[in-house]
Amino acid sequence: MIESHHLANAAVAALAALCGVTAWRGRARLAALWTRRPLAMLAVGLYLLVGALDSITWVGGSRGTAPTDLVALQEPRSVIDRLFPPDFRERSYSAPLAAVEFYDGGALRFPGRHLLGTDILGRDVLLQGLKGVRVALLIGGVASLIVIPLALAAGMGAGYFGRRVDDAVFFLISTLSSIPTLLLLIALVMVLGRGTLQVCVALGITSWVGFARIIRGETLKLRELDYVAAARALGASDWRILRRHILPNLTHLVVITFVLLFSRLVLSESILSWLGLGVDGSWGQMIDQARDELARDPIIWWTLATAAAALFGLILAVNLIGDALRDQLDPRTTR
Amino acid sequence: MLAYLLRRLAFGAVTVVGVLLLLFALFFLVATPDDVARKALGEKAMPEAIAQWKTNHGYDKPRLWNAAAPFDTMLAEHLRRMLTFDFGRSDADDTPIVERLREGVWPSLTLTVPLFVLGLVCAVALALLVAYRRDSALDRATQVACVVLMSVPILLWIVGGQYLLGKMLRWFPISGFDPAPAVVLRFLAMPVLIGVLAHLGQEVRYYRTVFLEERNRDYVRTAYAKGCSPSQVMRRHVLRNALIPILTNVVIEIPFLFTGSILLESFFGIPGLGTMTVDAINGNDFATLRVMVFLGALLFIAGQVATDLAYAAADPRVRLE
């Protein structure tokens, strides 16, 4: 019988194949990036690997599971889950590698095995941090999938056709961009409801405007070039000109914007999490939880440190790659 | 000039209407008054209770179309009340929204104005220095530092700052606010410091590219040729000409000073408009949230129209566009 996690696995496989093909076709660029930013590339590769492994799930079949442990038997668990023993949790806080509970000193079920300690509900912090990778990639990825087609359609349409289309798009853009981003984001999530997809849609709607503006400007320029005029003289349709002559010349902008957008989206989610509007299991929620923990005495620092380091690492690596890409691809920034 | 003025004002007005329609779509069509009532009363509320709640909070008219009286709809009501600043009462605790706005705007301004001025001065000064020493070790180090600063989540700045400066070093109170001029600085120092740091990376990077762009212009070469020293060129020529892009960037931010800083205010317990927004989120107070979004957009549009008119007054070429 086909269940939802089978479909998810198939989607991951398809996505991995797509990424593989794209990477192979752009291998020259990737090699150039690798020589410029090896560490950042390595870091992003690691994050991608963890995210992919956490997306491959199946039911049952883990060693050491008692046949009475119904949860472990029935719920699909990912490769990352399976790196840890089933039901890997304590009753409450424990420090990294501690043998006893943090506050009342009770015995742990897994003494010395929580590398980064456990949180208030006794969940392993390292496992939570690793699971956050998939959430972060999902948010950035899905929101970008909304932003890029929307911005391309609006920007190219406005720039190429001009007149009515341009007026309509310009009005939409100026309306959306006159609302402060964070307020609009909050209003959207409040209205759409809380959940991963809703947050991604809200992030998508608030983020496409600036990108559409860039695309529109670039299309305006490209439209006037000789090869477009030549294509039109040969009788090419608008659709063909847009697809074969204008879109390929916008690719560098799409790639640069995607990378820089990605880090902004993940950061925005952490702010939403803090307002109680975020996605379950994200690093933002872990940081949010850590607010109270720093006020305790003695303080609980490991949740905050793990989530913040994971988030910071991903954002820094992506930002560094984005900068390198911009220097490499964008003719305007060559100095 | 008059034609340009009228055109610009008309477009501003159209944008305001666009924002209002968008708000209506979000708050009345996507999340219907029934949804809002159910959020306030609980999922299992009786239909009578929901109808009662809607009557009490003024959500009981037909939303889009009323055959008997075409202007007696929620849409007309929404437009009329927003445009006359008759914001009504909060959905959560029935206090008049205007009153809370009046209370909140001063604490917000005492936080955002120093934050804005200090942040601007620091960013421009640092960017000028770095652009002056372009490609030096200092420039490279600053560029790396900017990317690092940009990548730190703002939550980490706030939580880390509160812990380090407030709890460990005990330099400042962890949170709280007191409008008395003698002590207000004690409460504001930390949020301002953290706010400046959190945005410094991005700002310095932006202003650095602005200055570098200006440095490649012909008038800079001329200035060098006539014997100006590098620091003279930077101060007298580059900084002055770069003021236009700087001002454009700055003027856009001024309207947001009034709506406060959501994150800083609620973390540091400053009772401003940002805190009001957070309370509205937690209390499912859609009426207040709607007003905050509208005011933010209105201030922004007004600011933009004012800037454009100022440009048109200063530069005749703009009017012809």
Contacts between the chains, C-beta under 8 A, distances in Angstrom:
chain1	res1	chain2	res2	distance
A	171	B	14	7.1
A	171	B	15	7.6
A	171	B	18	6.3
A	172	B	18	7.9
A	174	B	11	7.8
A	174	B	15	5.3
A	174	B	18	7.6
A	175	B	15	5.6
A	175	B	18	3.6
A	175	B	19	5.7
A	175	B	22	6.1
A	176	B	22	7.6
A	178	B	15	5.7
A	178	B	19	6.2
A	178	B	297	4.8
A	178	B	300	4.8
A	178	B	301	5.0
A	178	B	304	7.4
A	179	B	19	6.2
A	179	B	22	7.7
A	179	B	293	5.9
A	179	B	296	6.3
A	179	B	297	4.5
A	179	B	300	7.5
A	180	B	256	6.0
A	180	B	259	6.4
A	180	B	293	7.7
A	180	B	296	4.2
A	180	B	297	7.3
A	180	B	300	6.8
A	182	B	262	6.0
A	183	B	259	7.3
A	183	B	262	8.0
A	183	B	277	7.1
A	183	B	292	6.0
A	183	B	293	4.9
A	183	B	296	5.1
A	184	B	293	6.6
A	186	B	262	7.9
A	186	B	277	7.1
A	186	B	281	6.2
A	186	B	289	7.1
A	187	B	23	7.8
A	187	B	26	6.1
A	187	B	27	7.7
A	187	B	289	5.9
A	187	B	290	7.6
A	187	B	293	5.2
A	188	B	26	7.0
A	190	B	31	7.3
A	190	B	281	6.5
A	190	B	284	7.7
A	190	B	286	7.0
A	190	B	289	6.3
A	191	B	26	4.7
A	191	B	27	6.5
A	191	B	30	4.9
A	191	B	31	4.2
A	192	B	30	6.8
A	192	B	31	7.8
A	263	B	151	7.2
A	267	B	153	5.8
A	267	B	154	7.6
A	270	B	153	5.1
A	270	B	155	5.8
A	271	B	154	6.8
A	271	B	155	7.0
A	271	B	263	6.7
A	274	B	155	5.5
A	274	B	263	7.4
A	275	B	262	7.7
A	275	B	278	6.6
A	275	B	281	5.7
A	276	B	281	6.9
A	276	B	282	6.8
A	277	B	281	6.9
A	284	B	153	7.8
A	284	B	155	7.1
A	287	B	153	7.0
A	287	B	155	4.9
A	287	B	156	6.8
A	287	B	159	6.9
A	288	B	155	7.4
A	290	B	159	6.6
A	291	B	159	5.8
A	294	B	159	6.3
A	294	B	162	7.4
A	294	B	163	4.9
A	294	B	167	7.3
A	295	B	167	7.8
A	299	B	163	7.7
A	304	B	156	7.9
A	304	B	159	6.6
A	308	B	153	6.8
A	308	B	156	4.7
A	311	B	153	5.5
A	311	B	156	7.8
A	312	B	151	5.8
A	312	B	152	6.0
A	312	B	153	6.9
A	312	B	156	7.2
A	315	B	151	4.2
A	315	B	153	7.3
A	316	B	147	6.9
A	316	B	148	6.5
A	316	B	151	3.9
A	319	B	147	5.3
A	319	B	150	6.2
A	319	B	151	5.4
A	320	B	147	6.2
A	323	B	147	6.6
A	335	B	212	7.5
